[in-house]
Amino acid sequence: MLRIVFVICLAFGAFQFYKHGNPFTAAPVTDKAGKPLVILFTGPNCAEHCEGLRATLKARKVDFTEIDLAGPDGRLARKYGVDAYPTTMIGKRMVRGSDVKPVAGALAEAFGSDVLTRAEKMAMSNHFDAQGRPKVVLYGTTWCGYCAKQRALFAEQQIPFDDINVEASERGQLAYNALAGTGYPLTYVGYNRFDGFNDDELMASAAAAVKAR
């Protein structure tokens, strides 16, 4: 019965995709009450690439539905624009690939900070102002060329941001480690994570956050 209800919800979202073009702004994946759903799209030979995501979702005690792109529901997945695996849909967000790090923020955005570890929660609390509105936070260094490039782009587009020099701040280093940083720059807009230099999706997210303040 639950599977039938889920497929009906997915089909409705697919219709919205054709009608509006982007399912993640026009038709988030939710249940009938409007609460976000989590869908893990997998496929043949996904092996450890999918297992890491399964383990992450289970460890955070998040209910999710798994759909095999090669299975009977694969056609509906493609109508959502999901054509590769693994892909995780969390409400209005899509996380492509096997990297589990962006999943934490997407889950927190959908379900609240209780899905985060204690260290993640402490680190991400600094990504919001006193009114709970998302801020732009860049974790970087003085020698990182792409950090300088990202800072310059923020300045050019008049995007205010917190500039954290990980090597000069113990608190910044602790936050960077808690967020499983592996390179520079690492930028957050609230819960949304962006690894490396980004002049497209990050800037759009940052501009939207600034506009909403």
N, C-alpha and C positions, 0 to 999 in steps of 0.2 A: 504493500500500500504506500509506504513512504517513498519507494522508488518511483511509483506512478506519479505521485504528487511532485516529486523532484523533476521528473522528465517534463511534466506539464509546465512547471516554472521555467525550465530551460528553453522549452519551445517558445514560450511567450517572449522571453528575452531575445531569442533568435529573430522573431518577428519584428521586435523593436529595432534590432540591428539593421534589418532591411529597410525599415521605415525611416530611421533617424541617422543611420550611418555609423555611429559609435556606441556600442553597447555599454561602455563604462561611464558615459555621461548621461545617456538617454535611458538606459535600462540596467541598473546595477543588478547583480545576481542576489536576490533576496527571497525570503519566504513570503507567504501571504500577509504576514503582519509587518512586512517591511524590514525585517531583521536580515543582516547580511548572511549569505551562505558561503561556504568554502568548498571549492571544487579543485581537485588535483587531477589534471589530465596526464595520463601516462600512455605507454605504448609498448610494443614488443621490444625485448632486449634493453629495457630501460635500466634494469639492474640497480647498481648503487646510486645512480643519478637520481632515481625516483625514491629509493629507500631513505636517503638522507632527508628528503622533504617529508616523507611519511613519519619518520622518527621525530622530526621537529614539531609537526602538528600534534602528534600524540603526546609528546613531552609537555607541550603547552596546554594540553587538555582541551583541544579544539576539535569539535565534531566536523568531519568533512566527508564528502562523497568523492569517490575515485571513478574516473571514466577513462576507459581504454580507447584511444583514437582509432584503433583497428576493430573495435567492437561495434555493437549495434547502435550505440549512441554517438559514435564518431562523427556522423553527419551533422548532428546538432552542434557539436563542438566547433566544427569548421565554420558554421554559420556565425559563430561568435568571433571569428577571426583567429581561432586557435588552430594552428596548423603544424605545431611542433611540440614535442614533449621532452622533458616535463614542463608544464605550464601550470601555475597556481592562480586561480581566480579567487579573490577575497573581496566580496561585495562589489565595489566599483573599481577595484584595482586588479591589474594583471601583473604577475611576476613571472617572467620567462626564464627558463634555464634551471639548473640544479643548485645554484648558489642560495643557501638558506639565509644568508645575512639580511637581504631586503625583506624577507618574509616577516620577521619580528615586527618591524615598523608597520607593515601593512595590516597585520593582525591587531596591533594596538590601535591603529586608526579605526578599525572596524568594531573592535570589542572592548577597547579600553586597556589601560596599562596593566591590569592584572595578568595578562598573558605574558608579560615580560619577566625576565629574571630580576632579582633585586638590583644587581649592578646595572643592567640595562635601564631599569626604571629611574635610577638615580642619574644616569648619564642623560637620558632623554628628557628629564624634567627641565634641563637647562635649554631645551629647544623651544620653550614656550615662554611668553611674557607673563606678567602677574595676572593678566586677565585670561590666561589660557590660550592665547592666540599664537599660532606657529611663528617662529623666528627662523631666519637663515643663519646657519652655523657652519663655518668652514674650519676643519681640522687640517693643519698643514705645517710647513716648515719655512724657514727663510731661504733655503737653498733650492727648493722645489720649483722648477720652471713652470710647470703646469699650475701650481698654486698661484704664482704671480700672474699668470694668464687669466685664471679664474677671478682673482681679485680685481684685475683691471677691467674685466667684463662687467663685474658687479658695479664698479665705480662708473663705468661708461653709461650703464643703464640706470644709475642712481638707485641701486638696490642696497639698503642697509643690511649689514651682516655682522655677526660676531666672528672675529678672526682669532682663532686659538692656535698659538704656536705650541705644538705638542712637545717639542724638545725643551721649551723654556717654562712650561707649566706642569707641575706635578699633577694638579687636578685635571688638566687637559690630557695628560698621558693616561691617567686612570680611566677617563671617559673613553678615550680612543681605544684602549685595550678592552673595556667592557663592551664596546660596539664591534669588537673583532675587526678593527681596522687592519688592512694589509697593504695599503699604499696611500699616496697623497695626490691630490687633495681628497679628503672624504668630506662630503657636504650633506647636511641634513636641512630639510625644510619641515619643521615639526617632526613627524614620524617618518617622513619620506626620505629615503637614503639614495645618494648618488655617489658612485665611486669614480674617481678620476675627473679629468676636465670634461665639462659638459656645457655646450652652448645652445642646447635646444630644449630638451625636456626640463632640465634643472631651471633654466632661466624662465620658462613659462610658469613653473611651479612657484618660483621665488616671486615673480611679478604678481601672481595671483594672491600670494600671502600678503604682500605689501599693500595691494589694493584693498584687501579685506580688513586691514587694520584701521 
